[in-house]
Every structure is written in C-alpha cells, then in structure tokens.
C-alpha cells in the first residue's frame, strides 16, 4: 500500500508539471495570436509542439499503475516484479517526455520573442515612414509614442536570454547584445530628430522640413533592418540546428548498423553456448560493449528530439525499449543462461533493427523537408538495405 502511495505522489508531481507547462503553452499561444507577423519557422514549431503537448497525457503510466495494484491484490511475486518494472519504465519515459517538451517550449518561446521584436520594429518603421507630410505636431506626438515603444523593446531584450534553449544560449546572448546596441543607436537618432522638430516648432513651422523627412526615412530604414536581423536570426538558428542534428542522426545511424552486426553475432553465439559455459564470460563482455555504445546513441537521439519537435515520441519509446532489452541480454549472459540469453539477444537485435529503420526514415523526412519535399538520389533506408545485402553476400 505504501508503494502505491509513493507512486501516486510521484504521479501527482508529474501532473502538476504538465499543468504548469500547459498554462505556459496557452499563454504563449495567446501572445502569438496577437502577433499577425509570426514567421513560418515559428508557426511550424508551434504546430509540432502542440502535437507533443496533446500527447503528454499518455495513459500508459496510469495503466501500469493499475496493473501494479492488481498484482499487489493477487500477491503474485512474478506479476508484481513485472508490474513494478512496467511502472518504472513508463514513469521514466514520461519524465523524459516532459523534459523534452520543456526544452522544445524554450525554443518556441525564443522564436516567438524574436518574432515579436521584429514585428514591433516593423510597426514603428511603418508609422514613422508612412506619412512624412504629417504636421509637425503630429510628428512630435509620434516621436513620444516611439520612445515608449523603445522602452518596451528594451525590457524585452533584457529578458530575451533569461531561459534559453540549452544550445542557443550563447547565440541568443549575442543577439541580445547586438539588439541593445542598435536600440541605443535608434534612440539617439530619435532624440536628435525630436530636437530638430522642436526647433522647427519654435520657428513656427507647421510641416516637417525636408531634412526632418530625410531623418524619418533613415530611422525607418534602420528599424526595418533591425526587424530583418531578428527574423534572419530565427532562420539561421533553425537551419544550423537542423544541419547539426542531421549529422548527429547520421552518426547514430551508422553506429546502430555496426551494433546490429555485433548483436547478430552475439545472438548466434549465445544460441550455441551451453548453460553455465565459461563462454558466456566473453559474451557478457561483448554485450556490455554493445550496451555502452547504444547508451551513447540513445543520448544522442534524445538530445536531437529535444531540438526537433517533428520527431515522434515513438522514437524515444523504442530506444528506451531497446535499452531494456539489452540490459536483460546482459543479465542472462552474466547468469550463463542459454535459453534466457538466446531469447533476449534475439529481441535486442530486432529492437536495434527497428530503431535503425526508424532513424533512417526520420533522416529522409528531415532532409526532404529541407529540400522542399523534393527527394533526390538514394534514401537512407535504401542505403541501409543495400549495406545489409552486401553484408549477407560477404557472409
């Protein structure tokens, strides 16, 4: 009973985290809806993150807890062990999914903030440039409004890097510092323009002079340039991030192909090794090597998924399942159990191959998206099949 209570307490904490994240997401959605100039990169990230938010309420953990409760009531040791393992697996997967979604939320928030800054500069530029023939009094009032808008931008820039995505922290700090320098430059020009307008007012002028209109044009162009810089930053960071993650996934894919070959050997050898044979000592050492390399691949997959919202949650679930399978393979080898090792190594091989196929398909999808949907040349999946056929021919 105490065990169930502890699990329920942990579940309650997770539910609180989900609720908090949903509130933040809804707040961000409301903020984005007010900005009608959101970039395509931000819109796509929003749609993909929204899908992940919908998947946060995964019934698997609750079903695992119900299974545990039934096992406790039946007092079956075997059922209890299996139920505890299932709860632990789903709880860890749930926490990982929360961590991933939180990191992706930071990325969406960053893009939304940069979009908002760009939109404000575009709005100010249009206001100062659209009617150079307005009266000197109207212009003076507009300059006062622009100063208020610049104060708002200053506050936003100060908060820009307060909670950045892990890999974007340094670049965001640079964008912030550049933005603050440009802001001060624009503010100084508006101050100078205000002084010029004041002198013309004192001189009895009713309309801005040609010099004032030229200054308005220059300030507007600088504001538009700053808006473009913010939007370009979103595109550049997104593009660089995708390229880096494609390379990371390709390396993970090649490692998985090597691990598949190694696991295939272990599967065949374990089936031929008798129970309690000393041959399991060397097999366990090799299995440990496979497991360690797979852990590195699993970490890479999760890190990439925390930056690319389009990666399905099923990919992380599959890599967690394979980690469990490999762990069971090693346990059976340490116990020198031929039957258990034979089954576990075969399951592990199937899991590695399934994950390899998922990663290959994922790379193709990402690259096609980068190329505007136009595929070219051999796909990663076709390359894998060709390499596997070559391997079989050599055998």
C-alpha positions as CSV (number, residue, x, y, z in Angstrom):
1,X,0.0,0.0,0.0
2,X,2.9,2.4,0.8
3,X,4.5,1.6,-2.5
4,X,1.3,2.6,-4.4
5,X,1.0,5.7,-2.3
6,X,4.6,6.7,-3.2
7,X,3.9,6.1,-6.9
8,X,0.7,8.2,-6.7
9,X,2.7,11.0,-5.1
10,X,5.2,11.0,-7.9
11,X,2.4,10.9,-10.4
12,X,0.8,13.9,-8.7
13,X,4.1,15.8,-9.1
14,X,4.3,14.9,-12.7
15,X,0.7,16.0,-13.3
16,X,1.5,19.4,-11.7
17,X,4.4,19.8,-14.1
18,X,2.1,19.0,-17.0
19,X,-0.5,21.5,-15.8
20,X,2.2,24.2,-15.4
21,X,3.5,23.5,-18.9
22,X,0.0,23.7,-20.4
23,X,-0.6,27.0,-18.7
24,X,2.7,28.4,-20.2
25,X,1.8,27.0,-23.6
26,X,-1.6,28.6,-23.6
27,X,-0.1,31.9,-22.5
28,X,2.4,31.7,-25.4
29,X,-0.4,30.8,-27.8
30,X,-2.4,33.8,-26.8
31,X,0.7,36.0,-27.2
32,X,1.4,34.6,-30.7
33,X,-2.3,35.1,-31.8
34,X,-1.9,38.8,-31.1
35,X,1.2,38.9,-33.4
36,X,0.0,38.6,-37.0
37,X,3.5,38.5,-38.4
38,X,4.8,35.2,-37.0
39,X,7.4,33.6,-39.2
40,X,6.9,30.3,-40.9
41,X,9.6,28.7,-38.7
42,X,7.8,29.7,-35.6
43,X,4.4,28.6,-36.9
44,X,5.7,25.1,-37.8
45,X,7.5,24.8,-34.4
46,X,4.2,25.7,-32.7
47,X,2.2,23.2,-34.7
48,X,4.6,20.4,-33.9
49,X,4.9,21.3,-30.2
50,X,1.1,21.4,-30.0
51,X,1.0,17.8,-31.2
52,X,3.5,16.8,-28.5
53,X,1.6,18.7,-25.8
54,X,-1.5,16.7,-26.8
55,X,0.5,13.5,-26.3
56,X,1.7,14.4,-22.8
57,X,-1.5,12.9,-21.3
58,X,-0.2,9.3,-22.0
59,X,-2.4,6.6,-20.4
60,X,0.4,4.1,-20.4
61,X,1.6,5.2,-16.9
62,X,-1.8,5.0,-15.4
63,X,-2.4,1.6,-17.0
64,X,0.9,0.4,-15.5
65,X,-0.2,1.6,-12.0
66,X,-3.5,-0.2,-12.3
67,X,-1.6,-3.4,-13.3
68,X,0.6,-2.9,-10.2
69,X,-2.4,-2.6,-8.0
70,X,-3.9,-5.8,-9.4
71,X,-0.6,-7.6,-8.8
72,X,-0.5,-6.4,-5.2
73,X,-4.0,-7.6,-4.6
74,X,-3.2,-11.1,-6.1
75,X,0.1,-11.2,-4.2
76,X,1.9,-12.8,-7.2
77,X,5.6,-12.3,-6.9
78,X,6.2,-12.7,-10.7
79,X,3.3,-10.4,-11.6
80,X,4.5,-7.9,-9.0
81,X,8.0,-7.8,-10.4
82,X,6.7,-7.4,-13.9
83,X,4.3,-4.6,-12.9
84,X,7.0,-2.7,-10.9
85,X,9.3,-2.9,-13.9
86,X,6.5,-1.6,-16.2
87,X,5.6,1.3,-13.9
88,X,9.3,2.3,-13.6
89,X,9.7,2.1,-17.4
90,X,6.7,4.3,-18.1
91,X,7.4,6.7,-15.4
92,X,11.0,7.3,-16.7
93,X,9.6,7.6,-20.2
94,X,7.0,10.1,-19.0
95,X,9.7,12.2,-17.2
96,X,11.8,12.1,-20.3
97,X,8.9,13.3,-22.5
98,X,8.3,16.2,-20.1
99,X,11.9,17.2,-20.2
100,X,11.9,17.1,-24.0
101,X,8.7,19.1,-24.2
102,X,10.1,21.7,-21.8
103,X,13.2,22.2,-23.9
104,X,11.2,22.5,-27.1
105,X,8.9,25.0,-25.4
106,X,12.0,27.2,-24.6
107,X,12.9,27.1,-28.3
108,X,9.4,28.1,-29.4
109,X,9.3,30.9,-26.8
110,X,12.7,32.1,-28.1
111,X,11.4,32.2,-31.7
112,X,8.1,33.9,-30.6
113,X,10.1,36.6,-28.7
114,X,12.3,37.3,-31.7
115,X,9.2,37.4,-34.0
116,X,7.6,39.9,-31.6
117,X,10.6,42.2,-31.6
118,X,10.7,42.1,-35.4
119,X,7.0,42.9,-35.6
120,X,7.4,45.9,-33.2
121,X,10.2,47.3,-35.3
122,X,8.2,46.9,-38.5
123,X,5.2,48.6,-37.0
124,X,7.4,51.5,-35.8
125,X,9.1,51.8,-39.1
126,X,5.7,52.0,-40.9
127,X,4.5,54.7,-38.5
128,X,7.5,56.9,-38.9
129,X,7.8,56.4,-42.7
130,X,4.2,56.2,-44.0
131,X,3.2,59.8,-43.7
132,X,6.2,62.2,-44.0
133,X,3.8,65.0,-44.8
134,X,2.0,65.0,-41.4
135,X,2.0,68.1,-39.3
136,X,4.9,69.0,-37.1
137,X,2.7,68.5,-34.0
138,X,1.6,65.0,-35.1
139,X,5.2,64.0,-35.7
140,X,6.2,65.2,-32.3
141,X,3.4,63.1,-30.7
142,X,4.5,60.1,-32.7
143,X,8.1,60.5,-31.6
144,X,6.9,60.4,-28.0
145,X,5.0,57.2,-28.7
146,X,8.1,55.7,-30.4
147,X,10.1,56.4,-27.2
148,X,7.5,54.4,-25.2
149,X,7.8,51.5,-27.7
150,X,11.6,51.6,-27.5
151,X,11.3,51.3,-23.7
152,X,9.1,48.2,-24.2
153,X,11.7,46.7,-26.6
154,X,14.4,47.4,-24.1
155,X,12.5,45.4,-21.4
156,X,12.0,42.5,-23.9
157,X,15.7,42.5,-24.9
158,X,16.7,42.4,-21.2
159,X,14.6,39.2,-20.7
160,X,15.5,37.6,-24.0
161,X,18.1,35.2,-22.7
162,X,16.6,34.6,-19.3
163,X,15.6,31.0,-20.1
164,X,17.2,30.0,-23.4
165,X,17.3,26.6,-25.1
166,X,20.5,24.9,-24.0
167,X,22.3,25.0,-27.3
168,X,21.1,28.5,-28.3
169,X,22.2,30.3,-25.1
170,X,25.4,31.9,-26.5
171,X,23.9,32.9,-29.8
172,X,20.9,34.4,-28.1
173,X,23.2,36.4,-25.8
174,X,24.9,37.8,-28.9
175,X,21.5,38.7,-30.5
176,X,20.5,40.4,-27.3
177,X,23.7,42.5,-27.1
178,X,23.6,43.5,-30.8
179,X,19.9,44.4,-30.3
180,X,20.7,46.6,-27.3
181,X,23.4,48.4,-29.2
182,X,21.1,49.0,-32.2
183,X,18.3,50.1,-29.8
184,X,20.5,52.8,-28.3
185,X,21.6,54.0,-31.8
186,X,17.9,54.3,-32.9
187,X,17.0,56.0,-29.6
188,X,19.8,58.6,-30.1
189,X,18.6,59.3,-33.7
190,X,15.0,59.8,-32.5
191,X,16.3,62.1,-29.7
192,X,18.2,64.1,-32.4
193,X,15.1,64.1,-34.6
194,X,13.0,65.3,-31.7
195,X,15.4,68.2,-31.1
196,X,15.2,69.2,-34.7
197,X,11.4,69.0,-34.7
198,X,11.4,71.2,-31.5
199,X,13.5,73.8,-33.2
200,X,11.2,73.9,-36.2
201,X,8.1,74.2,-34.0
202,X,9.7,77.1,-32.2
203,X,10.3,78.7,-35.6
204,X,6.6,78.5,-36.4
205,X,6.9,75.7,-39.0
206,X,3.7,73.7,-39.4
207,X,5.1,70.9,-41.6
208,X,8.4,68.9,-41.2
209,X,11.3,70.2,-43.3
210,X,13.0,68.1,-46.0
211,X,15.8,67.5,-43.5
212,X,13.4,66.1,-40.9
213,X,11.7,63.9,-43.5
214,X,15.1,62.5,-44.6
215,X,15.9,61.7,-41.0
216,X,12.5,59.9,-40.7
217,X,13.3,57.8,-43.7
218,X,16.7,56.9,-42.3
219,X,15.3,55.9,-38.9
220,X,12.6,53.8,-40.6
221,X,15.1,52.0,-42.7
222,X,17.2,51.2,-39.7
223,X,14.2,49.9,-37.9
224,X,13.3,47.7,-40.8
225,X,16.9,46.5,-41.0
226,X,16.7,45.5,-37.3
227,X,13.4,43.7,-37.8
228,X,15.0,41.7,-40.7
229,X,18.0,40.9,-38.5
230,X,15.7,39.3,-35.8
231,X,13.8,37.3,-38.4
232,X,17.0,36.2,-40.1
233,X,18.4,35.0,-36.8
234,X,15.4,32.7,-36.4
235,X,16.0,31.2,-39.9
236,X,19.8,30.9,-39.4
237,X,19.5,29.2,-36.0
238,X,16.8,26.9,-37.3
239,X,18.8,25.9,-40.4
240,X,22.1,25.4,-38.4
241,X,20.2,23.4,-35.8
242,X,18.7,21.1,-38.4
243,X,22.1,20.5,-40.1
244,X,23.8,19.7,-36.9
245,X,21.1,17.3,-35.9
246,X,21.0,15.6,-39.3
247,X,24.8,14.9,-38.9
248,X,24.2,13.6,-35.3
249,X,21.4,11.3,-36.5
250,X,23.5,10.0,-39.4
251,X,26.4,9.2,-37.0
252,X,23.8,7.5,-34.7
253,X,22.5,5.5,-37.7
254,X,26.0,4.2,-38.7
255,X,26.7,3.2,-35.1
256,X,23.3,1.4,-35.0
257,X,24.3,-0.5,-38.2
258,X,27.6,-1.6,-36.5
259,X,25.7,-2.6,-33.3
260,X,23.3,-4.6,-35.4
261,X,26.1,-6.6,-36.8
262,X,27.7,-7.1,-33.4
263,X,24.3,-8.1,-31.8
264,X,23.7,-10.6,-34.6
265,X,26.9,-12.3,-33.8
266,X,26.0,-12.4,-30.1
267,X,22.6,-13.8,-30.9
268,X,24.0,-16.6,-33.0
269,X,26.8,-17.4,-30.5
270,X,24.5,-17.3,-27.4
271,X,22.2,-19.8,-29.0
272,X,25.2,-22.2,-29.5
273,X,26.7,-21.7,-26.0
274,X,25.5,-24.2,-23.3
275,X,24.1,-23.1,-20.0
276,X,26.8,-22.4,-17.3
277,X,29.5,-22.4,-20.0
278,X,32.5,-20.1,-19.4
279,X,31.9,-18.9,-23.0
280,X,29.3,-16.6,-21.5
281,X,32.0,-14.6,-19.8
282,X,33.4,-13.3,-23.1
283,X,29.9,-12.9,-24.5
284,X,28.9,-10.8,-21.5
285,X,31.9,-8.6,-22.0
286,X,31.0,-8.0,-25.7
287,X,27.3,-7.5,-24.8
288,X,28.4,-4.8,-22.2
289,X,30.4,-3.1,-25.0
290,X,27.3,-3.1,-27.2
291,X,25.1,-1.7,-24.4
292,X,27.6,1.1,-23.6
293,X,27.7,2.2,-27.3
294,X,23.9,2.0,-27.5
295,X,23.6,4.3,-24.4
296,X,25.6,6.9,-26.3
297,X,23.3,6.6,-29.3
298,X,20.2,6.8,-27.1
299,X,21.5,10.0,-25.5
300,X,22.1,11.5,-29.0
301,X,18.6,10.5,-30.1
302,X,17.0,12.2,-27.1
303,X,19.2,15.4,-27.5
304,X,18.1,15.7,-31.1
305,X,14.5,15.1,-30.2
306,X,14.7,17.9,-27.7
307,X,15.6,20.3,-30.5
308,X,13.4,19.0,-33.4
309,X,9.7,18.8,-32.4
310,X,8.9,16.9,-35.5
311,X,10.5,13.7,-34.2
312,X,7.7,11.4,-33.0
313,X,7.6,10.3,-29.4
314,X,7.6,6.7,-30.6
315,X,11.3,7.0,-31.5
316,X,12.2,7.7,-27.8
317,X,9.9,5.0,-26.6
318,X,11.6,2.5,-29.0
319,X,15.1,3.4,-27.9
320,X,14.1,3.0,-24.2
321,X,12.6,-0.4,-25.0
322,X,15.9,-1.5,-26.7
323,X,17.9,-0.3,-23.7
324,X,15.7,-2.6,-21.5
325,X,16.2,-5.5,-23.9
326,X,20.0,-5.1,-24.0
327,X,20.0,-4.9,-20.2
328,X,18.1,-8.2,-20.0
329,X,20.5,-9.8,-22.5
330,X,23.5,-8.9,-20.3
331,X,21.8,-10.1,-17.2
332,X,21.1,-13.6,-18.8
333,X,24.7,-13.8,-20.0
334,X,26.1,-13.0,-16.6
335,X,23.8,-15.8,-15.2
336,X,25.1,-18.1,-18.1
337,X,21.5,-18.8,-19.0
338,X,21.4,-20.1,-22.6
339,X,17.6,-20.0,-23.0
340,X,17.2,-16.5,-21.5
341,X,20.2,-15.1,-23.4
342,X,19.0,-16.6,-26.6
343,X,15.6,-15.0,-26.4
344,X,16.9,-11.6,-25.0
345,X,19.7,-11.3,-27.6
346,X,17.2,-12.0,-30.4
347,X,14.7,-9.5,-29.1
348,X,17.6,-6.9,-28.8
349,X,18.6,-7.5,-32.4
350,X,15.1,-7.0,-33.6
351,X,14.8,-3.8,-31.5
352,X,18.1,-2.4,-32.8
353,X,17.0,-3.1,-36.4
354,X,13.6,-1.5,-35.8
355,X,15.2,1.6,-34.4
356,X,17.7,1.7,-37.2
357,X,14.8,1.8,-39.7
358,X,13.0,4.5,-37.8
359,X,16.1,6.7,-37.7
360,X,16.8,6.2,-41.4
361,X,13.2,7.2,-42.2
362,X,13.5,10.2,-39.9
363,X,16.6,11.4,-41.7
364,X,14.9,11.1,-45.1
365,X,11.9,13.1,-43.8
366,X,14.0,15.9,-42.3
367,X,16.2,16.1,-45.5
368,X,13.1,16.1,-47.7
369,X,11.6,18.9,-45.6
370,X,14.9,20.9,-46.0
371,X,14.7,20.3,-49.8
372,X,11.1,21.5,-50.0
373,X,9.8,18.0,-50.3
374,X,11.8,17.1,-53.4
375,X,13.7,13.8,-52.8
376,X,16.9,13.2,-54.7
377,X,19.2,10.2,-55.0
378,X,19.2,7.1,-52.7
379,X,17.3,7.4,-49.5
380,X,18.9,6.4,-46.1
381,X,16.5,3.4,-46.0
382,X,17.7,2.2,-49.4
383,X,21.3,2.7,-48.3
384,X,20.7,0.5,-45.2
385,X,19.1,-2.3,-47.3
386,X,22.0,-2.2,-49.8
387,X,24.6,-2.4,-46.9
388,X,22.7,-5.2,-45.3
389,X,22.6,-7.1,-48.6
390,X,26.3,-6.6,-49.1
391,X,26.9,-7.9,-45.6
392,X,24.9,-11.0,-46.2
393,X,26.7,-11.6,-49.5
394,X,30.1,-11.4,-47.7
395,X,28.8,-13.9,-45.1
